């Protein structure tokens, strides 16, 4: 078999990356995503990153060549895409590619180690260009995806998939090929193949996918896979950020109630931050959800919709919206309680004034 295996590694490094400043540090070009194949409409729009190309001279028996693209997105994402070309590799040896070692000018690597090496190198160089690194708290979130692309002419790709479905299912799971999977599990993994021409086929799963296309016409598919993983990554990072911020909000409000001094001042400051945070995160969510406009009865739209179902993008969005509503409820409930407490103080003060006036009138009458 001839073809290539493509490894994606996307990492959320912060709130945003200043690409203009990055250009003064690392030479890169604006990556123009132009899709002219399939039946996709011309109005499709994707975020445009800064592209850095890395070349490697490698020494390996199985790998023919390797290329690496590093993409920096203004929304705070670093995407690394490594492409390993191979020739005359038996189909049932595809699983060995992710563990194969090769030598470069930087040393001996497996593909996962090579991606980590270049990520660390780029991150160190652009760290000053990142705002709110790691969204202030915790470690950076990342997503990985692998696609095996076969470019041999296969007369009937669907029959080929059917005959090799056990191996493909194990490949998608990252397990050993001799794993004896159940028929139900195999069918679930391969439940929805996509074909545009008679001699091509695409099967996608949660972490891995397979493309058979002798025409090498799958760049648009790779882009859709990257964008879907981009959205999943950003939604997961946003959800994790909300977890932390809600915990902090809970602690802040608890402190306000247990410490009576300057309660109104603390409330105004803390809750004001919550409101600004809520609107900031709401705008972030809108940007993530609208990162692509692949809507309609189109080939790529069908693939994007399927990936959205696998990644449960809708459920992630709904969970985040629910948390944003919780954030607003925290404000509203706290505001109500503070107002009620304030009114109680006012009533006590007025009562005290009335009592003092009554005592003064009484004393004046007596005297």
Residue pairs with C-beta under 8 A, 6 or more apart in sequence:
1 86
1 88
1 89
1 90
1 91
1 94
1 150
1 152
2 86
2 87
2 88
2 89
2 150
2 151
2 152
3 85
3 86
3 148
3 149
3 150
3 151
3 152
4 83
4 84
4 85
4 86
4 149
4 151
5 83
5 84
5 86
5 94
5 97
5 98
5 146
5 147
5 148
5 149
6 81
6 82
6 83
6 84
6 146
6 147
6 149
6 222
7 80
7 81
7 82
7 83
7 84
7 98
7 111
7 112
7 115
7 144
7 145
7 146
8 79
8 80
8 81
8 143
8 144
8 145
8 146
8 147
8 225
8 226
8 229
9 79
9 80
9 81
9 82
9 115
9 116
9 119
9 142
9 143
9 144
10 77
10 78
10 79
10 80
10 142
10 143
10 144
10 226
10 229
10 230
10 233
11 77
11 78
11 79
11 119
11 140
11 141
11 142
11 233
12 76
12 77
12 135
12 140
12 141
12 142
12 233
12 234
12 237
13 76
13 77
13 78
13 123
13 130
13 133
13 134
13 140
14 76
14 130
14 131
14 132
14 133
14 134
14 135
15 76
15 130
15 131
15 132
15 135
16 74
16 75
16 76
16 130
16 131
16 132
17 72
17 73
17 74
17 75
17 76
17 77
17 78
17 126
17 129
17 130
17 131
18 74
18 129
18 130
18 131
19 49
19 50
19 72
19 74
19 129
21 128
21 129
22 28
22 50
22 72
22 126
22 129
23 50
25 125
25 126
25 129
26 52
26 122
26 125
26 126
27 52
28 50
28 51
28 52
28 72
29 50
29 51
30 48
30 49
30 50
30 51
31 48
31 49
31 50
31 51
31 71
32 48
33 46
33 48
33 223
35 44
35 220
35 223
35 300
37 217
37 219
37 220
38 196
38 220
38 298
38 299
38 300
39 298
39 299
40 220
40 294
40 298
40 299
40 300
40 301
41 296
41 298
43 293
44 292
44 293
44 294
44 300
45 292
45 293
46 223
46 227
46 291
46 292
47 73
47 74
47 75
47 230
47 291
49 71
49 72
49 73
49 74
49 77
49 79
50 71
50 72
51 69
51 70
51 71
52 69
52 70
52 71
52 72
52 122
53 67
53 68
53 69
53 70
54 67
54 68
54 69
54 70
54 118
55 67
55 68
56 66
56 67
56 68
56 104
56 105
57 104
57 105
58 65
58 66
58 102
58 103
58 104
59 102
59 103
60 100
60 101
60 102
60 103
62 86
62 89
62 96
62 97
62 100
63 84
63 85
63 86
63 97
63 100
63 102
64 85
64 86
64 87
65 84
65 85
66 82
66 83
66 84
66 85
66 102
67 82
67 83
68 80
68 81
68 82
68 83
68 114
68 115
68 118
69 80
69 81
70 78
70 79
70 80
70 81
70 118
70 122
71 77
71 78
71 79
71 80
71 81
72 78
72 79
72 122
72 126
73 79
73 230
75 234
75 287
75 288
76 130
76 131
76 132
77 230
77 233
77 234
78 119
78 122
78 123
79 226
79 230
80 115
80 118
80 119
81 222
81 226
82 111
82 114
82 115
84 97
84 111
86 97
89 97
91 150
91 164
91 167
92 164
92 167
92 177
94 148
94 171
95 170
95 171
95 174
95 176
95 177
97 111
97 148
98 110
98 111
98 112
98 146
98 174
99 110
100 110
100 111
101 108
101 109
101 110
102 108
102 109
103 109
104 114
106 117
109 117
127 133
134 140
135 237
135 240
135 241
137 241
137 244
138 240
138 244
141 233
141 236
141 237
141 240
142 233
143 229
143 230
143 232
143 233
143 236
144 207
145 207
145 208
145 209
145 225
145 226
145 229
146 207
146 208
146 209
147 208
147 209
147 210
147 211
147 221
147 222
147 225
148 171
148 208
148 209
148 210
148 211
149 210
149 211
149 212
149 213
149 218
150 210
150 211
150 212
150 213
151 213
151 214
151 216
152 212
152 214
153 199
153 214
154 160
154 199
154 212
154 214
155 199
157 195
157 199
157 200
157 201
157 212
158 193
158 195
158 201
160 212
161 168
161 190
161 193
161 201
161 203
161 210
161 212
165 186
165 190
166 181
166 186
167 177
168 189
168 190
168 203
168 210
169 181
169 185
169 186
169 189
169 190
170 176
170 177
170 178
170 179
170 181
171 177
171 208
171 210
172 189
172 205
172 207
172 208
172 209
172 210
173 179
173 181
173 189
174 207
174 208
189 205
190 203
192 203
192 306
193 201
193 202
193 203
194 201
194 202
194 203
194 204
194 299
194 302
194 303
194 306
195 201
195 202
196 299
197 215
199 212
199 213
199 214
199 215
200 211
200 212
200 213
200 214
200 215
200 217
200 218
201 210
201 211
201 212
202 209
202 210
202 211
202 212
202 213
202 218
202 221
202 303
203 209
203 210
204 225
204 303
204 306
204 307
204 310
205 310
206 310
206 311
209 225
211 218
211 221
220 300
221 300
221 303
224 294
224 300
224 303
224 304
224 307
225 307
227 291
227 292
227 304
228 304
228 307
228 308
228 311
228 313
229 311
230 291
231 288
231 289
231 291
231 292
231 308
231 311
231 313
232 311
232 313
232 316
234 284
234 288
234 291
235 285
235 288
235 313
235 316
235 317
235 320
236 316
238 281
238 284
238 285
238 288
238 320
239 316
239 319
239 320
239 323
241 281
242 281
242 320
242 323
242 324
242 327
243 323
245 274
245 277
245 327
246 323
246 326
246 327
246 330
249 270
249 274
249 327
249 330
250 330
252 266
252 270
253 270
253 330
253 334
255 266
256 263
256 266
256 267
256 270
256 334
257 263
259 266
263 338
263 341
264 338
264 342
267 334
267 338
271 331
271 334
271 335
274 327
274 330
274 331
275 331
277 327
278 324
278 327
278 328
278 331
281 320
281 324
281 327
282 324
285 317
285 320
285 321
285 324
288 317
289 317
292 304
294 300
294 301
294 304
294 305
295 301
308 314
